[in-house]
Amino acid sequence: MQKQKVTACIVTYGGFEEAAQGAESLLRCTRGVDLTLYLVDNASPDGTGEKLAQRFAGAQGVEVIELAENKGFGGGHNAVLERLDSVYHVVVNPDVVLKEDAVSALCGYLDKHPDVVMATPRLRFPDGREQHVAKRRPTLMALLGRQLPLRFLKKYEDHYLMLDEDLSTEKDVQFCSGCFFVIRTEAFQKLGGFDRRYFMYVEDADLTQEALRLGRVVYWPGTQVVHAWHRSPSRHLSSFFQQLRSMGIYFKKWGFRWGFSLREPPPKEKG
């Protein structure tokens, strides 16, 4: 039986060794589908793109793309948009490592649930701790709570992370984390990929809202991946201000939410 065609993309800016290890784990573990992996380098000043091209030279099903300028997270992923000829497309962070065939498992889940357009698995830190990736629609207080260790913000963060829900089973979510998700390729292309106004941060929340016009977005803990999760906004002022800028774009587009965001019906498809 012919395997299903699936594409995946990892976007890098520095961090060659980590990206190479993540890519190798993805290739090694993915056995149930016909995978093509794109490695897109955002003009890394340390030569990561060239090193990746050398590491994966001749590797079957791998294409390295070296961009002339840094287009940001979404822009890097959009660089492969017109090349995609798959049924499903996987967006993967360079700091993600697979230890099981999560890609094939998620694709199988989507096969069985035609109303689901986008899905993310369970994520764990390298030491085995749980990462909370099932999220409600962002609010200002929740996003600040993710970056600022202030006690009064924790209730907003906990609500945002759906900690009042049983996350041992699948859940419809309003924010699908960009560190690892599978989306129907047709839908990804119909939406035009990530909104180009975002350079970094919140573009995954934006894409989720767009995807909800086409179907359900689901957190499915039936498989898992390991995510190192290098959080930088709270440590670097420039990154924090970049996130504030992205939040401004998001709220202007989707409407401002201050505190708690209750469950809402998905927005209707345009046109």
Backbone as CSV, one residue per row, in Angstrom:
resi,resn,N_x,N_y,N_z,CA_x,CA_y,CA_z,C_x,C_y,C_z
1,MET,0.846,-1.196,0.000,0.000,0.000,0.000,0.882,1.247,0.000
2,GLN,0.550,2.219,-0.832,1.347,3.437,-0.926,1.144,4.295,0.313
3,LYS,2.242,4.804,0.840,2.159,5.627,2.036,1.648,7.019,1.706
4,GLN,0.996,7.611,2.681,0.445,8.954,2.529,1.561,9.991,2.448
5,LYS,1.394,10.959,1.569,2.387,12.007,1.392,2.238,13.063,2.480
6,VAL,3.331,13.303,3.219,3.354,14.283,4.305,4.607,15.135,4.163
7,THR,4.467,16.435,4.405,5.619,17.332,4.423,5.791,17.894,5.826
8,ALA,7.010,18.314,6.123,7.302,18.930,7.414,8.311,20.044,7.194
9,CYS,8.319,21.015,8.093,9.250,22.139,7.966,9.803,22.527,9.331
10,ILE,11.109,22.706,9.378,11.803,23.238,10.545,12.488,24.528,10.111
11,VAL,12.256,25.616,10.820,12.891,26.896,10.525,13.962,27.173,11.578
12,THR,15.153,27.547,11.111,16.267,27.766,12.030,16.802,29.186,11.953
13,TYR,17.358,29.612,13.073,18.162,30.834,13.127,19.228,30.561,14.182
14,GLY,20.369,30.054,13.731,21.378,29.575,14.664,20.978,28.219,15.227
15,GLY,21.788,27.718,16.156,21.466,26.460,16.826,21.569,25.246,15.932
16,PHE,22.650,25.142,15.174,22.797,24.052,14.206,22.662,22.677,14.837
17,GLU,23.409,22.407,15.897,23.428,21.059,16.471,22.044,20.631,16.941
18,GLU,21.342,21.520,17.624,20.009,21.191,18.108,19.053,20.928,16.946
19,ALA,19.114,21.789,15.925,18.233,21.615,14.763,18.545,20.315,14.035
20,ALA,19.823,19.989,13.885,20.219,18.759,13.207,19.727,17.536,13.973
21,GLN,19.863,17.557,15.301,19.405,16.433,16.112,17.887,16.281,16.032
22,GLY,17.179,17.420,16.058,15.726,17.355,15.942,15.287,16.801,14.597
23,ALA,15.937,17.266,13.533,15.605,16.780,12.190,15.891,15.291,12.060
24,GLU,17.020,14.853,12.586,17.383,13.435,12.508,16.383,12.569,13.269
25,SER,15.905,13.056,14.413,14.918,12.289,15.175,13.593,12.200,14.418
26,LEU,13.232,13.286,13.746,12.005,13.304,12.952,12.088,12.294,11.812
27,LEU,13.218,12.276,11.125,13.409,11.348,10.013,13.475,9.904,10.501
28,ARG,14.133,9.698,11.617,14.315,8.348,12.142,13.004,7.743,12.640
29,CYS,12.169,8.558,13.284,10.959,8.030,13.909,9.765,7.940,12.962
30,THR,9.771,8.746,11.907,8.603,8.794,11.026,8.680,7.674,10.001
31,ARG,7.866,6.655,10.198,7.923,5.462,9.349,6.604,5.150,8.658
32,GLY,5.503,5.681,9.179,4.206,5.294,8.654,3.706,6.125,7.490
33,VAL,4.459,7.188,7.119,4.052,8.058,6.013,5.265,8.332,5.128
34,ASP,4.991,8.867,3.944,6.054,9.265,3.019,6.402,10.723,3.318
35,LEU,7.497,10.940,4.042,7.827,12.260,4.575,8.856,12.988,3.720
36,THR,8.577,14.262,3.422,9.561,15.181,2.861,9.782,16.280,3.890
37,LEU,11.043,16.483,4.274,11.376,17.463,5.303,12.106,18.647,4.690
38,TYR,11.591,19.848,4.958,12.249,21.084,4.543,12.932,21.714,5.758
39,LEU,14.200,22.052,5.587,14.957,22.772,6.614,15.214,24.171,6.074
40,VAL,14.559,25.156,6.654,14.650,26.536,6.174,15.492,27.344,7.148
41,ASP,16.589,27.887,6.662,17.443,28.703,7.519,17.213,30.181,7.235
42,ASN,16.965,30.942,8.298,16.651,32.365,8.198,17.925,33.223,8.209
43,ALA,18.834,32.937,7.269,20.079,33.719,7.142,20.845,33.773,8.452
44,SER,21.041,32.612,9.073,21.771,32.556,10.339,23.182,33.114,10.181
45,PRO,23.603,34.011,11.061,24.944,34.588,10.945,26.059,33.614,11.307
46,ASP,25.708,32.476,11.942,26.731,31.508,12.353,26.907,30.369,11.353
47,GLY,26.283,30.489,10.164,26.466,29.459,9.148,25.632,28.214,9.344
48,THR,24.564,28.300,10.137,23.723,27.125,10.377,23.171,26.553,9.080
49,GLY,22.733,27.416,8.172,22.172,26.926,6.914,23.166,26.111,6.119
50,GLU,24.380,26.617,6.010,25.418,25.897,5.262,25.764,24.580,5.940
51,LYS,25.814,24.581,7.272,26.118,23.350,8.007,25.015,22.311,7.831
52,LEU,23.762,22.767,7.827,22.658,21.838,7.611,22.717,21.247,6.207
53,ALA,23.054,22.089,5.229,23.174,21.600,3.852,24.245,20.532,3.748
54,GLN,25.338,20.711,4.475,26.413,19.722,4.473,25.998,18.455,5.206
55,ARG,25.345,18.606,6.363,24.949,17.444,7.167,23.957,16.559,6.407
56,PHE,23.017,17.176,5.687,21.958,16.403,5.048,22.133,16.280,3.535
57,ALA,23.332,16.576,3.055,23.613,16.427,1.618,23.382,14.982,1.197
58,GLY,22.530,14.782,0.215,22.248,13.440,-0.277,21.218,12.674,0.521
59,ALA,20.717,13.261,1.622,19.712,12.563,2.432,18.377,12.529,1.688
60,GLN,17.802,11.366,1.576,16.545,11.216,0.850,15.414,11.913,1.578
61,GLY,14.639,12.690,0.832,13.476,13.337,1.410,13.777,14.573,2.230
62,VAL,14.982,15.137,2.088,15.349,16.335,2.841,15.803,17.415,1.874
63,GLU,15.275,18.624,2.057,15.695,19.769,1.250,16.031,20.931,2.176
64,VAL,17.219,21.471,2.027,17.659,22.616,2.831,17.497,23.890,2.001
65,ILE,16.847,24.877,2.566,16.614,26.159,1.896,17.283,27.245,2.721
66,GLU,18.222,27.959,2.134,18.920,29.039,2.823,18.380,30.382,2.339
67,LEU,17.643,31.070,3.190,17.063,32.355,2.835,18.117,33.462,2.901
68,ALA,17.945,34.488,2.091,18.916,35.586,2.031,18.739,36.564,3.179
69,GLU,17.574,36.523,3.849,17.324,37.411,4.982,16.456,36.703,6.000
70,ASN,16.468,37.227,7.216,15.669,36.644,8.284,14.228,37.091,8.128
71,LYS,13.344,36.164,7.785,11.938,36.472,7.563,11.074,36.172,8.773
72,GLY,11.705,35.806,9.886,10.935,35.487,11.082,10.373,34.076,11.039
73,PHE,9.680,33.701,12.114,9.161,32.344,12.238,8.156,32.017,11.141
74,GLY,7.099,32.807,11.054,6.068,32.533,10.062,6.566,32.688,8.645
75,GLY,7.377,33.729,8.403,7.924,33.953,7.066,8.802,32.810,6.610
76,GLY,9.570,32.249,7.544,10.400,31.095,7.208,9.563,29.897,6.814
77,HIS,8.495,29.649,7.567,7.619,28.517,7.230,6.859,28.764,5.932
78,ASN,6.511,30.011,5.678,5.795,30.322,4.434,6.671,30.132,3.197
79,ALA,7.980,30.063,3.385,8.894,29.910,2.242,8.663,28.602,1.492
80,VAL,8.044,27.611,2.151,7.817,26.324,1.490,6.378,26.166,1.022
81,LEU,5.555,27.165,1.237,4.109,27.045,1.014,3.775,26.543,-0.388
82,GLU,4.411,27.112,-1.404,4.081,26.746,-2.786,4.706,25.417,-3.206
83,ARG,5.606,24.892,-2.404,6.252,23.614,-2.734,5.440,22.415,-2.236
84,LEU,4.491,22.650,-1.359,3.821,21.553,-0.675,2.865,20.808,-1.597
85,ASP,3.042,19.503,-1.655,2.189,18.633,-2.476,1.680,17.461,-1.650
86,SER,1.495,17.715,-0.369,1.172,16.658,0.581,-0.290,16.699,1.000
87,VAL,-0.679,15.684,1.756,-2.011,15.655,2.368,-1.985,16.431,3.676
88,TYR,-0.906,16.228,4.435,-0.736,16.905,5.719,0.627,17.590,5.760
89,HIS,0.680,18.683,6.514,1.938,19.409,6.686,2.205,19.572,8.181
90,VAL,3.469,19.384,8.562,3.862,19.442,9.969,4.767,20.647,10.195
91,VAL,4.427,21.477,11.153,5.273,22.591,11.572,6.004,22.152,12.830
92,VAL,7.337,22.220,12.799,8.165,21.675,13.872,9.200,22.702,14.310
93,ASN,9.335,22.910,15.606,10.413,23.741,16.131,11.743,22.993,16.068
94,PRO,12.847,23.713,15.926,14.154,23.033,15.908,14.541,22.415,17.244
95,ASP,13.863,22.799,18.331,14.191,22.235,19.643,13.242,21.113,20.044
96,VAL,12.595,20.498,19.042,11.708,19.354,19.275,12.429,18.070,18.877
97,VAL,12.310,17.061,19.717,12.893,15.738,19.452,11.792,14.695,19.535
98,LEU,11.751,13.803,18.564,10.774,12.720,18.565,11.405,11.439,19.100
99,LYS,10.628,10.708,19.878,11.048,9.401,20.363,10.066,8.318,19.936
100,GLU,9.012,8.714,19.221,8.034,7.795,18.659,7.484,8.425,17.386
101,ASP,6.724,7.667,16.629,6.231,8.163,15.349,4.991,9.027,15.552
102,ALA,5.214,10.209,16.122,4.112,11.122,16.419,3.462,11.650,15.150
103,VAL,4.242,11.830,14.095,3.705,12.372,12.843,2.664,11.422,12.261
104,SER,3.025,10.149,12.113,2.082,9.182,11.551,0.851,9.030,12.430
105,ALA,1.050,9.082,13.769,-0.079,8.956,14.695,-1.058,10.117,14.528
106,LEU,-0.532,11.336,14.430,-1.396,12.504,14.267,-2.101,12.498,12.912
107,CYS,-1.384,12.081,11.881,-2.015,11.982,10.557,-3.133,10.947,10.575
108,GLY,-2.906,9.842,11.275,-3.950,8.822,11.407,-5.162,9.356,12.150
109,TYR,-4.918,10.177,13.175,-6.020,10.795,13.910,-6.827,11.700,12.977
110,LEU,-6.133,12.512,12.164,-6.825,13.408,11.240,-7.587,12.625,10.174
111,ASP,-7.036,11.494,9.740,-7.753,10.646,8.786,-9.116,10.235,9.337
112,LYS,-9.161,9.948,10.633,-10.389,9.457,11.263,-11.335,10.582,11.675
113,HIS,-10.844,11.816,11.624,-11.658,12.951,12.062,-11.609,14.041,10.979
114,PRO,-12.392,13.883,9.921,-12.345,14.822,8.798,-12.769,16.243,9.160
115,ASP,-13.412,16.414,10.306,-13.820,17.755,10.723,-12.693,18.505,11.438
116,VAL,-11.591,17.810,11.715,-10.446,18.436,12.386,-9.450,18.902,11.332
117,VAL,-9.094,20.171,11.379,-8.191,20.738,10.376,-6.761,20.839,10.881
118,MET,-6.575,20.814,12.197,-5.257,21.085,12.785,-5.190,20.406,14.151
119,ALA,-4.061,19.765,14.461,-3.959,19.041,15.725,-2.541,19.114,16.271
120,THR,-2.447,19.112,17.586,-1.154,19.120,18.268,-1.137,17.999,19.296
121,PRO,0.020,17.382,19.567,0.083,16.269,20.502,0.443,16.732,21.917
122,ARG,0.621,15.776,22.773,1.146,16.032,24.113,2.619,16.412,23.997
123,LEU,3.060,17.380,24.773,4.470,17.789,24.771,5.047,17.651,26.172
124,ARG,6.299,17.232,26.217,7.008,17.123,27.490,8.362,17.816,27.403
125,PHE,8.843,18.282,28.549,10.203,18.778,28.642,11.158,17.588,28.573
126,PRO,12.438,17.830,28.290,13.399,16.718,28.241,13.463,15.909,29.533
127,ASP,13.140,16.525,30.674,13.182,15.779,31.946,11.873,15.053,32.243
128,GLY,10.937,15.092,31.293,9.690,14.358,31.440,8.522,15.164,31.966
129,ARG,8.768,16.378,32.428,7.677,17.202,32.929,6.704,17.564,31.810
130,GLU,5.452,17.747,32.201,4.404,18.095,31.246,4.540,19.544,30.781
131,GLN,4.314,19.763,29.488,4.173,21.123,28.973,2.710,21.352,28.668
132,HIS,2.214,22.493,29.076,0.796,22.784,28.885,0.609,23.500,27.548
133,VAL,0.169,22.753,26.547,0.031,23.317,25.203,-1.421,23.453,24.748
134,ALA,-2.349,22.884,25.497,-3.769,23.104,25.200,-4.127,24.482,25.739
135,LYS,-4.609,25.362,24.875,-4.834,26.744,25.307,-6.181,27.272,24.815
136,ARG,-6.703,28.216,25.600,-7.833,29.005,25.153,-7.326,30.210,24.378
137,ARG,-8.270,30.947,23.831,-7.909,32.142,23.076,-7.144,33.126,23.968
138,PRO,-6.067,33.731,23.469,-5.224,34.594,24.312,-5.954,35.830,24.806
139,THR,-5.594,36.223,26.026,-5.992,37.510,26.574,-4.718,38.227,27.014
140,LEU,-4.815,39.531,27.214,-3.632,40.289,27.610,-3.072,39.796,28.938
141,MET,-3.936,39.589,29.924,-3.467,39.175,31.250,-2.850,37.771,31.199
142,ALA,-3.415,36.897,30.388,-2.876,35.544,30.278,-1.491,35.558,29.644
143,LEU,-1.323,36.337,28.572,-0.028,36.396,27.902,1.020,37.047,28.788
144,LEU,0.627,38.058,29.541,1.570,38.662,30.488,1.940,37.663,31.579
145,GLY,0.956,36.865,32.001,1.209,35.852,33.010,2.207,34.802,32.565
146,ARG,2.275,34.566,31.268,3.236,33.597,30.731,4.660,34.130,30.792
147,GLN,4.820,35.445,30.868,6.145,36.046,30.798,6.600,36.670,32.116
148,LEU,5.654,37.098,32.942,5.995,37.803,34.174,5.579,36.962,35.382
149,PRO,6.524,36.599,36.252,6.216,35.736,37.400,5.539,36.504,38.537
150,LEU,4.342,37.012,38.270,3.587,37.775,39.262,2.400,36.948,39.733
151,ARG,2.233,36.839,41.047,1.243,35.925,41.613,-0.178,36.224,41.144
152,PHE,-0.527,37.508,41.066,-1.908,37.854,40.733,-2.265,37.488,39.290
153,LEU,-1.254,37.212,38.435,-1.515,36.840,37.050,-1.748,35.345,36.863
154,LYS,-1.437,34.551,37.900,-1.462,33.096,37.731,-2.866,32.569,37.405
155,LYS,-3.902,33.148,37.979,-5.254,32.645,37.704,-5.619,32.834,36.231
156,TYR,-5.103,33.911,35.620,-5.360,34.133,34.204,-4.581,33.125,33.354
157,GLU,-3.339,32.865,33.761,-2.524,31.898,33.028,-3.123,30.498,33.122
158,ASP,-3.566,30.097,34.326,-4.133,28.759,34.512,-5.390,28.566,33.670
159,HIS,-6.227,29.583,33.599,-7.433,29.495,32.773,-7.067,29.396,31.297
160,TYR,-6.112,30.205,30.905,-5.621,30.214,29.520,-5.085,28.841,29.123
161,LEU,-4.387,28.164,30.057,-3.798,26.853,29.799,-4.781,25.701,30.000
162,MET,-6.050,26.025,30.224,-7.106,25.023,30.338,-6.843,24.024,31.464
163,LEU,-6.249,24.496,32.552,-5.948,23.606,33.661,-7.185,23.211,34.444
164,ASP,-8.331,23.793,34.097,-9.606,23.394,34.685,-10.287,22.300,33.877
165,GLU,-9.581,21.771,32.868,-10.116,20.716,32.001,-9.341,19.415,32.216
166,ASP,-9.977,18.298,31.882,-9.308,16.998,31.891,-8.530,16.851,30.584
167,LEU,-7.212,17.035,30.658,-6.386,17.016,29.460,-5.776,15.646,29.179
168,SER,-6.339,14.606,29.794,-5.898,13.246,29.489,-6.592,12.708,28.245
169,THR,-7.537,13.467,27.735,-8.254,13.083,26.523,-8.268,14.267,25.563
170,GLU,-8.673,14.042,24.322,-8.639,15.112,23.323,-9.536,16.269,23.718
171,LYS,-9.096,17.485,23.349,-9.864,18.681,23.649,-9.801,19.640,22.470
172,ASP,-10.922,20.263,22.165,-10.910,21.352,21.201,-10.206,22.540,21.836
173,VAL,-9.312,23.170,21.098,-8.544,24.294,21.620,-8.740,25.510,20.718
174,GLN,-8.427,26.670,21.279,-8.534,27.925,20.542,-7.161,28.498,20.189
175,PHE,-6.103,27.809,20.645,-4.735,28.253,20.375,-3.880,26.994,20.268
176,CYS,-3.387,26.732,19.065,-2.545,25.559,18.806,-1.093,26.015,18.729
177,SER,-0.263,25.570,19.655,1.125,26.021,19.736,1.908,25.694,18.476
178,GLY,2.712,26.669,18.021,3.498,26.498,16.803,4.732,25.639,16.956
179,CYS,4.998,25.132,18.168,6.206,24.319,18.328,6.073,22.966,17.636
180,PHE,4.845,22.441,17.535,4.637,21.176,16.821,3.145,20.997,16.564
181,PHE,2.751,21.013,15.306,1.375,20.705,14.966,1.313,20.155,13.549
182,VAL,0.218,19.449,13.280,-0.071,18.942,11.938,-1.319,19.650,11.438
183,ILE,-1.277,20.123,10.199,-2.403,20.808,9.591,-2.648,20.213,8.211
184,ARG,-3.893,20.192,7.800,-4.198,19.735,6.442,-3.541,20.708,5.462
185,THR,-2.758,20.184,4.543,-2.004,21.039,3.624,-2.916,21.939,2.816
186,GLU,-4.033,21.406,2.366,-4.978,22.205,1.596,-5.447,23.418,2.392
187,ALA,-5.691,23.208,3.684,-6.130,24.308,4.543,-5.010,25.315,4.752
188,PHE,-3.791,24.830,4.990,-2.636,25.709,5.201,-2.420,26.605,3.990
189,GLN,-2.542,26.035,2.816,-2.366,26.818,1.594,-3.542,27.754,1.357
190,LYS,-4.750,27.317,1.664,-5.928,28.167,1.501,-5.830,29.400,2.386
191,LEU,-5.273,29.224,3.583,-5.121,30.333,4.518,-3.928,31.223,4.185
192,GLY,-3.102,30.772,3.244,-1.909,31.548,2.894,-0.791,31.425,3.895
193,GLY,-0.794,30.332,4.665,0.249,30.145,5.664,0.061,31.099,6.828
194,PHE,1.163,31.465,7.455,1.126,32.391,8.582,0.949,33.828,8.086
195,ASP,0.266,34.643,8.869,0.098,36.061,8.565,1.470,36.728,8.544
196,ARG,1.804,37.376,7.445,3.139,37.946,7.249,3.412,39.188,8.082
197,ARG,2.402,39.701,8.759,2.625,40.878,9.598,3.361,40.553,10.882
198,TYR,3.357,39.268,11.268,4.069,38.863,12.482,5.495,38.461,12.111
199,PHE,6.455,38.983,12.853,7.831,38.522,12.661,8.110,37.330,13.571
200,MET,7.625,37.436,14.806,7.822,36.366,15.776,6.815,36.546,16.914
201,TYR,6.334,35.444,17.460,5.389,35.390,18.576,3.953,35.654,18.126
202,VAL,3.045,34.845,18.649,1.593,34.946,18.515,1.080,34.604,17.108
203,GLU,1.990,34.390,16.140,1.533,34.019,14.801,0.834,32.672,14.803
204,ASP,1.177,31.798,15.765,0.497,30.509,15.851,-0.921,30.666,16.403
205,ALA,-1.101,31.602,17.343,-2.456,31.888,17.836,-3.313,32.450,16.715
206,ASP,-2.720,33.298,15.894,-3.424,33.879,14.757,-3.822,32.803,13.749
207,LEU,-2.890,31.907,13.421,-3.190,30.842,12.468,-4.303,29.939,12.991
208,THR,-4.304,29.703,14.309,-5.362,28.877,14.886,-6.732,29.496,14.651
209,GLN,-6.844,30.807,14.871,-8.125,31.477,14.643,-8.547,31.367,13.182
210,GLU,-7.582,31.484,12.283,-7.896,31.322,10.863,-8.350,29.892,10.570
211,ALA,-7.653,28.919,11.151,-7.993,27.510,10.908,-9.374,27.163,11.441
212,LEU,-9.787,27.822,12.527,-11.109,27.547,13.094,-12.238,27.956,12.162
213,ARG,-11.932,28.740,11.157,-12.933,29.059,10.137,-13.221,27.841,9.262
214,LEU,-12.268,26.919,9.238,-12.369,25.777,8.325,-12.743,24.475,9.026
215,GLY,-12.603,24.424,10.342,-12.897,23.193,11.065,-12.418,23.266,12.496
216,ARG,-12.331,22.114,13.133,-11.912,22.048,14.534,-10.391,22.060,14.645
217,VAL,-9.911,22.566,15.778,-8.495,22.491,16.134,-8.432,21.736,17.459
218,VAL,-7.589,20.701,17.512,-7.659,19.754,18.621,-6.293,19.494,19.248
219,TYR,-6.295,19.393,20.579,-5.168,18.854,21.335,-5.454,17.370,21.522
220,TRP,-4.540,16.526,21.033,-4.741,15.077,21.098,-3.553,14.430,21.800
221,PRO,-3.717,13.951,23.031,-2.603,13.384,23.797,-2.311,11.922,23.485
222,GLY,-2.793,11.435,22.338,-2.553,10.047,21.969,-1.121,9.772,21.549
223,THR,-0.337,10.810,21.346,1.091,10.670,21.066,1.791,11.873,21.664
224,GLN,3.118,11.850,21.712,3.833,12.940,22.358,5.188,13.177,21.715
225,VAL,5.713,14.390,21.937,7.060,14.748,21.506,7.753,15.458,22.668
226,VAL,9.067,15.583,22.554,9.869,16.273,23.574,10.246,17.648,23.041
227,HIS,10.009,18.664,23.847,10.259,20.042,23.430,11.118,20.747,24.474
228,ALA,12.297,21.209,24.074,13.206,21.864,25.018,12.648,23.205,25.485
229,TRP,11.960,23.925,24.592,11.275,25.175,24.917,12.214,26.218,25.511
230,HIS,12.944,26.887,24.654,13.848,27.956,25.083,13.066,29.256,25.149
231,ARG,12.519,29.548,26.292,11.718,30.767,26.447,12.648,31.956,26.656
232,SER,12.533,32.941,25.771,13.431,34.091,25.871,12.774,35.424,26.196
233,PRO,11.469,35.648,25.932,10.919,36.981,26.123,11.149,37.572,27.502
234,SER,11.043,36.766,28.562,11.207,37.306,29.904,12.666,37.585,30.230
235,ARG,13.600,37.052,29.427,15.021,37.243,29.712,15.637,38.330,28.852
236,HIS,15.041,38.624,27.711,15.598,39.609,26.798,14.548,40.678,26.512
237,LEU,14.882,41.913,26.829,13.921,43.000,26.691,13.451,43.164,25.256
238,SER,14.365,43.029,24.291,13.983,43.206,22.893,12.958,42.158,22.470
239,SER,13.116,40.931,22.937,12.161,39.878,22.610,10.803,40.153,23.257
240,PHE,10.839,40.689,24.480,9.591,41.000,25.164,8.817,42.074,24.408
241,PHE,9.509,43.106,23.947,8.841,44.156,23.186,8.345,43.636,21.838
242,GLN,9.078,42.671,21.246,8.616,42.058,20.005,7.309,41.312,20.235
243,GLN,7.219,40.643,21.379,5.980,39.939,21.685,4.829,40.917,21.918
244,LEU,5.103,42.027,22.593,4.060,43.034,22.791,3.554,43.560,21.448
245,ARG,4.473,43.776,20.511,4.084,44.246,19.183,3.173,43.220,18.503
246,SER,3.557,41.942,18.590,2.747,40.892,17.965,1.377,40.782,18.617
247,MET,1.340,40.959,19.940,0.064,40.934,20.640,-0.843,42.058,20.151
248,GLY,-0.235,43.224,19.882,-1.013,44.344,19.362,-1.630,44.020,18.012
249,ILE,-0.849,43.386,17.141,-1.371,42.979,15.831,-2.518,41.988,15.999
250,TYR,-2.316,41.028,16.906,-3.328,39.987,17.121,-4.629,40.593,17.629
251,PHE,-4.557,41.431,18.663,-5.770,41.982,19.252,-6.482,42.935,18.298
252,LYS,-5.725,43.647,17.483,-6.346,44.527,16.501,-7.125,43.711,15.473
253,LYS,-6.606,42.545,15.135,-7.239,41.696,14.131,-8.420,40.915,14.680
254,TRP,-8.286,40.369,15.900,-9.270,39.433,16.429,-10.103,39.987,17.574
255,GLY,-9.806,41.196,18.012,-10.557,41.775,19.110,-9.804,41.650,20.424
256,PHE,-9.854,42.701,21.219,-9.101,42.743,22.465,-9.790,41.922,23.545
257,ARG,-9.004,41.140,24.269,-9.476,40.389,25.437,-8.580,40.766,26.610
258,TRP,-9.192,41.223,27.696,-8.396,41.684,28.833,-8.063,40.554,29.807
259,GLY,-9.091,39.911,30.341,-8.879,38.924,31.397,-9.171,37.512,30.973
260,PHE,-10.305,36.966,31.430,-10.651,35.597,31.087,-11.304,35.541,29.711
261,SER,-10.950,34.497,28.953,-11.565,34.278,27.646,-12.380,33.006,27.728
262,LEU,-13.706,33.140,27.734,-14.584,31.973,27.810,-14.649,31.281,26.470
263,ARG,-15.123,30.069,26.474,-15.257,29.330,25.221,-16.248,30.052,24.309
264,GLU,-15.902,30.166,23.051,-16.746,30.848,22.088,-16.887,29.963,20.857
265,PRO,-17.980,30.124,20.097,-18.067,29.373,18.846,-16.984,29.855,17.889
266,PRO,-16.469,28.989,17.020,-15.431,29.404,16.072,-15.966,30.441,15.113
267,PRO,-15.093,31.345,14.651,-15.538,32.344,13.690,-15.968,31.681,12.395
268,LYS,-16.946,32.270,11.729,-17.447,31.704,10.493,-16.479,31.934,9.364
269,GLU,-16.445,30.987,8.423,-15.556,31.099,7.281,-15.967,32.288,6.411
270,LYS,-14.956,33.033,5.965,-15.224,34.176,5.111,-15.693,33.711,3.733
271,GLY,-16.554,34.526,3.154,-16.970,34.267,1.769,-17.776,33.025,1.599
